[in-house]
Amino acid sequence: MTTTLAAADLTSRQGLGPVIGVHVALLAGGAVALALDPPAQGWCVFACVVAYVVGLLAVCRVTGRADLLSLAGFLALVSVFQVLPDWVLADLVGTLRFPDTGGPRVDDVIPLAMAAMWVAPLFAAVALSGGRPGRAAVLSGVVFLGAEILAPTLGLWEPAGDTHRLLGVAVYVVPAEAALGWAAATAYALVRNRSLPTRVGAALAVSTFYLGALVLSHFVIDVAGWRLTA
């Protein structure tokens, strides 16, 4: 019943105009920020994604969309924890690299902006899917595939190390990012009306699940895959 209720709420069109406007503003602000040279670029990207998250939460509250407000709040928690899988890939596994374009960084490895950058794609995937995990997985895979194709050109992040690639994208990340959309939609449906500590724990569980999906996908596609073709 919880999943059905969440899906019914998210499909409402009430107040969608301002919510869409926030995403248009993110695209416009991001385009301006990415056109700058480092270190201004990194600082402006950081300011842009933080302003987006704050603006999204504010607009959802003002328009009375409690469903979208709770979704955005939950995904903001997930996004903060997403720094951990990125950190593992960049610092331990060595399959991801973040160019230093300025702005605050975590352990001089990951831009702090990444702690807010996951909200927009996950919000789009889960909201457009109506909260249905299966659809969220498909949409998440599509949205993140586009992001992975564009990211190296925009100087946000790029694959590193020996990985199978297609269109410049490390293939192993695509199934894991589809799984992330499924996990985010499933967790949101289960904890949307629960206490803050429960939602924080669920957000951490989503990121931990994603990290496991990344490691498994990397092993199957890149490690075991190389052995089979050697």
Secondary structure, 3 states (H helix, E strand, C coil): CHHHHHHHHHCCCCCHHHHHHHHHHHHHHHHHHHCCCCCHHHHHHHHHHHHHHHHHHHHHHHCCCHHHHHHHHHHHHHHHHCHHHHHHHHHHHCCEECCCCCCCEECCCEECCHHHHCHHHHHHHHHHCCCCHHHHHHHHHHHHHHHHHHHHHHCCCEECCCCCEECCEECCHHHHHHHHHHHHHHHHHHHCCCCHHHHHHHHHHHHHHHHHHHHHHHHHHHHHHHHHHC
